[in-house]
Amino acid sequence: MVIRASGRRLLGPAGRQPLGPHIGSPQYRGSARVLIVEDDGAILALLTVLLKREGFNVVTASDGEAGLAAVRDHDPDVVLLDVGLPRLDGLEVTRRLRANRATRTLPIILLTARASIDDMVAGLDAGADDFIGKPFERPELLARVRSGIRMRRAVLGMETAQAVVTALANAVEAKDLVTEQHCERLAVVAARLCERLGLGVDEREAITYGALLHDVGKIGVAEAILAKPGPLTPDEWVVLRRHPEIGERICRPLGLSQSFAPIVRHHHERWDGGGYPDGLRGAVIPLGARIVALGDAFDAMTHDRPYRRAFPTSYALEEVRQQSGRQFDPELAEPFIACLDELADVPEVMPTRTRSAEERSARLSGTRAMSTPR
């Protein structure tokens, strides 16, 4: 069934069956909104009827400026946009929507009677996501609209997840001001190490989220413990060591948590099995947790903490090598050190300070490693 413009065949036979998942089904109904910007009254009426019958909420406009206003006022999920509009044509409307941060990812499907390669290239260059040529098939129209909605919801899901992750990471830093920007620095270092190791995009993203949120469980730890300038008592250590488990519980409701919650839970495990909360050993520890554990320890050593001053970078690097195969994965130490050379935003806080007698004796006497962060 072909849909044609102005006075030609517009509607097909009744009783048709929709292709694929029905847009009017519960997964779509009442939420998906389509904006149609079309100056041909017959086509505008037809599209409105078709999309409403499929369960969409439909908003209409008949020129480019009205279309831009409708986007602002109605926040559509997808835009069907005629190229040959009065006042502002469809290409210019597309450019303006793409220049606005709020609508940069809004799916735009251009409606055009001109289907030459040059026209398609012009539309893509302007920022359009898809084309439908006039006259068009109803099944094709609905399939492309459904595809636009899926893309929109996927993008919004990622944006929402990123916003939640950012809010949680900010909450941690607000609670523990001494470690301000620690999570952000760690995420940068972890992402660079992932690249050096050749990990895939999805795994890199999960590890970056894990780095940002590794200490989120400290929300449940008293500030008096987090900011204590002296050694913790055994009871205080018990409380502090609960933060990985608390963090995992906080992250669990997030849709993406299955990819990074294990990092939050296990970032204080040790290669030799002496870590917490589960005493995992070696390669049983998730790779993301091993990466975050190494970056976490290095950042803790090279920045001031309430219980001690920062160490020089040279000392921290020596500790990383010393603890390779004990605290840290032996396969990660050298790649980690190599990637630090590429990062200007991991500063050496006090590069000329020598180790104190207390620091030297701590290593010699076998007390808790300086590389173990709280």
C-alpha positions as CSV (number, residue, x, y, z in Angstrom):
1,M,0.0,0.0,0.0
2,V,1.5,3.3,-1.2
3,I,0.9,6.6,0.5
4,R,0.9,9.5,-1.9
5,A,0.6,13.3,-1.5
6,S,-2.2,15.7,-2.2
7,G,-5.3,14.2,-3.8
8,R,-3.7,10.8,-4.7
9,R,-4.3,7.5,-2.9
10,L,-3.8,8.2,0.8
11,L,-5.3,5.3,2.8
12,G,-5.1,1.6,2.2
13,P,-7.5,-1.2,2.9
14,A,-8.8,-1.7,6.5
15,G,-7.9,-4.7,8.6
16,R,-4.2,-4.4,8.1
17,Q,-1.8,-6.1,10.5
18,P,1.1,-4.1,11.9
19,L,4.7,-5.3,11.3
20,G,6.8,-6.2,14.3
21,P,6.0,-5.2,17.9
22,H,2.8,-3.1,18.0
23,I,3.6,0.4,18.9
24,G,0.3,0.6,20.7
25,S,1.3,-2.3,23.0
26,P,1.9,-1.7,26.7
27,Q,5.6,-1.2,26.2
28,Y,4.9,1.9,24.0
29,R,1.4,3.1,24.8
30,G,0.9,6.5,26.4
31,S,4.6,7.4,26.4
32,A,6.0,7.7,22.8
33,R,5.4,11.1,21.3
34,V,5.9,11.9,17.6
35,L,6.2,15.4,16.3
36,I,5.2,15.8,12.6
37,V,6.4,19.0,10.9
38,E,4.7,19.0,7.4
39,D,3.2,21.8,5.4
40,D,1.1,19.6,3.1
41,G,-2.3,19.4,4.9
42,A,-3.3,16.1,3.4
43,I,0.0,14.3,4.3
44,L,-0.1,15.9,7.8
45,A,-3.6,14.6,8.4
46,L,-2.7,11.1,7.1
47,L,0.4,10.8,9.2
48,T,-1.6,11.9,12.3
49,V,-4.3,9.3,11.7
50,L,-1.8,6.5,11.1
51,L,0.4,7.2,14.1
52,K,-2.5,7.7,16.5
53,R,-4.1,4.4,15.4
54,E,-0.7,2.8,16.3
55,G,-0.8,4.2,19.8
56,F,1.4,7.3,19.5
57,N,0.8,10.7,21.0
58,V,1.1,13.0,18.0
59,V,2.0,16.7,17.9
60,T,1.9,18.7,14.7
61,A,3.4,21.8,13.2
62,S,3.2,23.2,9.6
63,D,6.4,25.2,9.3
64,G,10.0,25.2,10.5
65,E,9.7,27.8,13.3
66,A,6.6,26.2,14.6
67,G,8.4,22.9,14.6
68,L,11.2,24.3,16.7
69,A,8.7,25.7,19.2
70,A,6.9,22.3,19.3
71,V,10.1,20.5,20.2
72,R,10.7,22.9,23.1
73,D,7.1,22.7,24.3
74,H,6.4,19.0,23.9
75,D,9.8,17.1,24.1
76,P,9.0,14.5,21.4
77,D,10.7,11.1,21.2
78,V,11.1,11.4,17.4
79,V,10.5,14.1,14.7
80,L,9.1,13.5,11.3
81,L,10.4,16.5,9.4
82,D,9.6,17.6,5.9
83,V,12.5,19.0,4.0
84,G,10.6,21.6,2.0
85,L,9.1,23.7,4.7
86,P,8.2,27.4,4.6
87,R,10.0,29.9,6.8
88,L,12.8,27.5,7.9
89,D,13.4,24.4,5.7
90,G,13.9,21.0,7.2
91,L,17.7,21.1,6.9
92,E,18.0,24.3,8.8
93,V,15.6,23.0,11.5
94,T,17.8,19.9,11.8
95,R,21.0,22.0,12.1
96,R,19.4,24.1,14.9
97,L,18.2,21.0,16.8
98,R,21.7,19.5,16.6
99,A,23.3,22.7,17.8
100,N,21.2,22.6,21.0
101,R,22.6,20.4,23.7
102,A,19.0,19.4,24.9
103,T,18.1,18.1,21.4
104,R,21.4,16.9,20.1
105,T,20.4,13.2,20.3
106,L,16.7,13.6,19.3
107,P,16.0,11.3,16.4
108,I,15.1,13.2,13.2
109,I,13.5,11.4,10.2
110,L,13.4,13.6,7.1
111,L,10.4,13.4,4.7
112,T,11.4,14.3,1.2
113,A,10.2,13.9,-2.4
114,R,13.9,14.3,-3.5
115,A,15.8,11.1,-3.0
116,S,19.1,11.8,-4.9
117,I,22.4,11.0,-3.3
118,D,23.2,14.7,-3.0
119,D,20.0,15.4,-1.1
120,M,20.7,12.5,1.3
121,V,24.2,13.7,1.9
122,A,22.9,17.2,2.6
123,G,20.4,15.8,5.1
124,L,23.0,13.6,6.9
125,D,25.5,16.5,7.0
126,A,22.8,18.6,8.7
127,G,22.4,15.9,11.3
128,A,19.4,13.8,10.2
129,D,19.2,10.2,11.4
130,D,17.0,8.7,8.7
131,F,15.0,9.4,5.5
132,I,11.6,8.5,4.1
133,G,11.0,9.2,0.5
134,K,7.7,10.4,-0.8
135,P,5.5,8.5,-1.7
136,F,6.2,6.1,1.1
137,E,5.0,2.8,2.3
138,R,3.1,2.6,5.6
139,P,5.1,-0.4,6.9
140,E,8.3,1.4,6.2
141,L,7.1,4.5,7.9
142,L,6.1,2.7,11.1
143,A,9.3,0.6,11.1
144,R,11.5,3.7,10.9
145,V,9.5,5.5,13.6
146,R,9.8,2.4,15.9
147,S,13.5,2.4,15.2
148,G,13.8,6.0,16.1
149,I,12.0,5.4,19.4
150,R,14.3,2.5,20.3
151,M,17.3,4.7,19.6
152,R,15.9,7.6,21.7
153,R,15.1,5.3,24.6
154,A,18.5,3.7,24.5
155,V,20.2,7.1,24.5
156,L,18.0,8.4,27.3
157,G,18.8,5.2,29.3
158,M,22.5,5.8,29.0
159,E,22.1,9.5,29.9
160,T,20.0,8.6,32.9
161,A,22.5,5.9,34.0
162,Q,25.4,8.4,33.6
163,A,23.5,11.0,35.6
164,V,22.8,8.6,38.5
165,V,26.5,7.4,38.5
166,T,27.7,11.0,38.6
167,A,25.2,11.9,41.4
168,L,26.4,9.0,43.5
169,A,30.0,9.8,42.9
170,N,29.4,13.4,43.9
171,A,27.6,12.2,47.0
172,V,30.7,10.3,48.1
173,E,33.0,13.2,47.6
174,A,30.6,15.5,49.5
175,K,30.7,13.0,52.4
176,D,34.5,12.6,52.3
177,L,36.0,16.0,51.3
178,V,39.5,14.8,51.9
179,T,39.3,12.5,48.9
180,E,37.8,15.2,46.6
181,Q,38.3,14.3,42.9
182,H,39.8,11.0,43.9
183,C,37.0,9.0,42.1
184,E,37.4,11.2,39.0
185,R,41.2,10.7,38.9
186,L,40.8,7.0,39.4
187,A,38.3,6.7,36.6
188,V,40.7,8.5,34.2
189,V,43.6,6.2,35.2
190,A,41.4,3.1,35.0
191,A,40.1,4.0,31.5
192,R,43.6,4.6,30.2
193,L,44.8,1.2,31.6
194,C,41.8,-0.5,30.0
195,E,42.8,1.0,26.6
196,R,46.4,-0.2,27.1
197,L,45.1,-3.7,27.9
198,G,42.9,-3.7,24.7
199,L,39.6,-4.2,26.5
200,G,36.4,-3.8,24.6
201,V,34.2,-0.7,24.8
202,D,31.6,-2.3,27.1
203,E,34.1,-3.6,29.5
204,R,35.9,-0.2,29.6
205,E,32.7,1.5,30.3
206,A,31.8,-0.9,33.2
207,I,35.3,-0.4,34.8
208,T,35.0,3.3,34.5
209,Y,31.7,3.3,36.3
210,G,33.1,1.0,38.9
211,A,36.0,3.4,39.4
212,L,33.7,6.3,39.8
213,L,31.5,4.4,42.3
214,H,34.0,2.2,44.1
215,D,33.7,4.1,47.4
216,V,30.0,4.9,47.2
217,G,29.5,2.7,50.3
218,K,31.3,5.2,52.4
219,I,28.0,7.1,52.4
220,G,27.2,4.6,55.2
221,V,30.3,5.2,57.2
222,A,30.5,7.9,59.9
223,E,32.5,11.0,59.0
224,A,34.4,10.7,62.2
225,I,35.9,7.5,60.9
226,L,36.5,8.7,57.4
227,A,38.3,11.9,58.6
228,K,40.1,10.5,61.6
229,P,43.6,11.8,61.6
230,G,45.1,8.9,63.6
231,P,45.0,5.1,63.4
232,L,41.6,3.4,63.4
233,T,40.7,1.2,66.3
234,P,39.8,-2.5,65.5
235,D,36.1,-1.7,65.8
236,E,36.5,1.3,63.5
237,W,38.2,-0.9,60.9
238,V,35.3,-3.4,61.1
239,V,32.9,-0.5,60.3
240,L,35.1,0.9,57.5
241,R,35.5,-2.5,55.9
242,R,31.8,-2.8,55.4
243,H,31.8,0.0,52.7
244,P,32.3,-2.3,49.7
245,E,29.3,-4.4,50.7
246,I,27.2,-1.3,51.4
247,G,28.3,0.1,48.0
248,E,27.2,-3.0,46.2
249,R,23.7,-2.8,47.8
250,I,23.4,0.9,46.8
251,C,24.3,0.1,43.2
252,R,22.2,-3.0,42.8
253,P,19.0,-1.1,41.7
254,L,20.8,0.5,38.8
255,G,20.1,-1.2,35.5
256,L,23.8,-1.4,34.6
257,S,24.9,-2.5,38.0
258,Q,25.6,-6.2,37.1
259,S,28.5,-4.9,35.0
260,F,30.2,-2.8,37.7
261,A,28.7,-3.8,41.1
262,P,31.4,-6.6,41.4
263,I,34.0,-3.9,41.1
264,V,32.5,-1.9,43.9
265,R,32.3,-5.0,46.1
266,H,35.8,-6.4,45.4
267,H,38.1,-3.4,45.0
268,H,39.8,-4.1,48.3
269,E,40.5,-7.7,47.6
270,R,44.2,-8.7,47.3
271,W,46.0,-10.9,44.8
272,D,47.3,-13.0,47.7
273,G,43.9,-13.5,49.2
274,G,44.4,-11.2,52.2
275,G,41.8,-8.6,51.2
276,Y,38.2,-8.0,52.0
277,P,35.2,-8.5,52.1
278,D,35.4,-12.0,50.6
279,G,39.1,-12.9,50.7
280,L,39.2,-13.7,47.0
281,R,42.5,-14.7,45.5
282,G,44.3,-14.3,42.2
283,A,42.3,-14.4,38.9
284,V,39.1,-15.1,40.9
285,I,39.0,-11.4,41.6
286,P,37.1,-9.7,38.8
287,L,39.5,-7.9,36.4
288,G,37.8,-4.6,36.8
289,A,38.2,-4.8,40.6
290,R,42.0,-5.6,40.2
291,I,42.4,-2.6,37.9
292,V,40.5,-0.3,40.3
293,A,42.4,-1.7,43.4
294,L,45.7,-0.8,41.8
295,G,44.6,2.7,40.7
296,D,43.0,3.3,44.1
297,A,46.1,2.4,46.0
298,F,48.4,4.6,43.8
299,D,46.1,7.6,44.1
300,A,45.8,7.2,47.8
301,M,49.6,7.1,48.2
302,T,50.2,10.2,46.1
303,H,47.6,12.4,47.7
304,D,47.2,13.7,51.2
305,R,45.0,11.7,53.6
306,P,43.8,12.6,57.1
307,Y,46.1,9.9,58.6
308,R,49.3,10.8,56.6
309,R,50.9,13.1,54.1
310,A,51.2,12.2,50.4
311,F,54.2,10.1,49.3
312,P,56.4,11.1,46.3
313,T,55.4,9.5,43.0
314,S,58.7,7.6,42.9
315,Y,57.9,6.0,46.2
316,A,54.4,5.0,45.1
317,L,55.8,3.5,41.9
318,E,58.3,1.5,44.0
319,E,55.4,0.3,46.2
320,V,53.4,-0.8,43.1
321,R,56.4,-2.9,42.0
322,Q,57.0,-4.3,45.5
323,Q,53.4,-5.3,45.9
324,S,53.0,-6.9,42.5
325,G,52.0,-10.5,43.0
326,R,51.1,-9.8,46.6
327,Q,48.6,-7.0,46.8
328,F,48.3,-6.4,43.0
329,D,47.8,-8.5,39.9
330,P,51.4,-9.1,38.6
331,E,50.2,-8.7,35.0
332,L,48.9,-5.2,35.7
333,A,51.7,-3.4,37.5
334,E,54.0,-2.6,34.5
335,P,51.1,-1.6,32.1
336,F,49.8,0.6,34.9
337,I,53.1,2.3,35.4
338,A,53.5,2.7,31.6
339,C,50.1,4.4,31.2
340,L,50.9,6.9,34.0
341,D,53.5,8.5,31.7
342,E,50.7,9.4,29.3
343,L,48.6,11.2,32.0
344,A,49.4,14.7,32.9
345,D,46.5,14.9,35.4
346,V,48.1,12.5,37.9
347,P,50.4,15.0,39.6
348,E,53.4,14.2,41.8
349,V,52.3,16.1,45.0
350,M,55.6,16.3,46.9
351,P,58.2,14.8,44.6
352,T,61.3,15.8,46.6
353,R,60.1,14.6,50.0
354,T,62.1,11.6,51.4
355,R,60.5,8.9,53.4
356,S,60.4,9.3,57.1
357,A,62.0,6.8,59.5
358,E,58.5,5.6,60.4
359,E,57.7,4.9,56.8
360,R,60.9,3.0,56.3
361,S,60.5,0.9,59.4
362,A,56.9,0.1,58.6
363,R,58.1,-1.8,55.5
364,L,61.0,-3.4,57.3
365,S,58.9,-4.6,60.2
366,G,56.2,-6.1,57.9
367,T,53.3,-3.9,59.1
368,R,50.3,-3.1,56.9
369,A,51.6,-1.9,53.5
370,M,51.6,1.8,52.8
371,S,49.9,1.0,49.6
372,T,46.7,-0.2,51.3
373,P,44.2,2.7,51.2
374,R,41.4,3.1,53.8
